[in-house]
Amino acid sequence: MSAKKVSIGTRPTTRSQEQPAQADEWVKDRASEPMKRLTIDIPADLHRAIKTATASRGAKIADEVRELLMQKYGNH
């Protein structure tokens, strides 16, 4: 039986160089106001319904929940 040789290529550099700039922009956009994490428990059926609805619109659950909370409580 012969040993199988596997060649390992060089690490891609163009993509890794682009990611920090994108990450920095994301952080700048989010850093305008301090955020706090909120954890809640909801029934599995409700989570499934929310996940299905948001995914079909290409939205994120967190963004929609944040929007609903802003509608209810506003900017206090």
C-alpha positions as CSV (number, residue, x, y, z in Angstrom):
1,M,0.0,0.0,0.0
2,S,1.4,3.4,-0.9
3,A,1.2,6.5,1.2
4,K,-1.2,9.2,-0.1
5,K,0.4,12.6,-0.5
6,V,-1.6,15.6,0.2
7,S,-0.4,19.0,-0.7
8,I,-1.4,22.0,1.4
9,G,-1.7,25.2,-0.4
10,T,-0.9,28.7,0.8
11,R,-3.4,30.5,3.0
12,P,-5.6,32.9,1.0
13,T,-4.7,36.5,1.8
14,T,-7.2,38.6,-0.1
15,R,-10.3,37.6,1.8
16,S,-8.6,37.7,5.2
17,Q,-7.4,41.2,4.5
18,E,-11.0,42.3,3.6
19,Q,-12.7,40.9,6.7
20,P,-11.2,43.2,9.3
21,A,-12.4,46.3,7.4
22,Q,-15.9,44.8,7.3
23,A,-15.8,43.9,10.9
24,D,-14.6,47.4,11.9
25,E,-17.4,49.0,10.0
26,W,-19.9,46.6,11.7
27,V,-18.5,47.5,15.1
28,K,-18.6,51.3,14.3
29,D,-22.3,51.1,13.3
30,R,-23.2,49.2,16.5
31,A,-21.0,51.1,18.9
32,S,-23.1,54.3,18.7
33,E,-25.2,53.2,21.6
34,P,-24.3,50.7,24.4
35,M,-26.2,47.4,24.1
36,K,-27.4,45.1,26.8
37,R,-28.3,41.4,26.3
38,L,-31.8,40.2,27.1
39,T,-32.6,36.6,27.4
40,I,-36.2,35.3,27.5
41,D,-37.8,31.9,27.4
42,I,-40.6,31.4,24.9
43,P,-42.6,28.3,23.8
44,A,-41.0,26.3,21.0
45,D,-44.0,26.8,18.7
46,L,-43.8,30.5,19.1
47,H,-40.0,30.5,18.4
48,R,-40.6,28.3,15.3
49,A,-43.3,30.7,14.0
50,I,-41.1,33.8,14.5
51,K,-38.0,32.1,13.0
52,T,-40.0,31.0,9.9
53,A,-41.6,34.4,9.4
54,T,-38.3,36.3,9.8
55,A,-36.3,33.9,7.7
56,S,-38.8,34.2,4.9
57,R,-38.2,38.0,4.9
58,G,-34.5,37.7,5.3
59,A,-34.7,39.4,8.7
60,K,-33.2,38.5,12.0
61,I,-35.2,37.6,15.1
62,A,-33.2,40.0,17.3
63,D,-33.8,43.0,14.9
64,E,-37.6,42.3,14.9
65,V,-37.8,41.9,18.6
66,R,-35.8,45.1,19.1
67,E,-38.2,46.9,16.8
68,L,-41.2,45.6,18.7
69,L,-39.7,46.7,22.0
70,M,-39.0,50.2,20.6
71,Q,-42.6,50.5,19.4
72,K,-43.8,49.5,22.9
73,Y,-41.3,51.4,25.0
74,G,-39.7,54.0,22.7
75,N,-36.5,55.8,23.4
76,H,-36.6,56.4,27.2
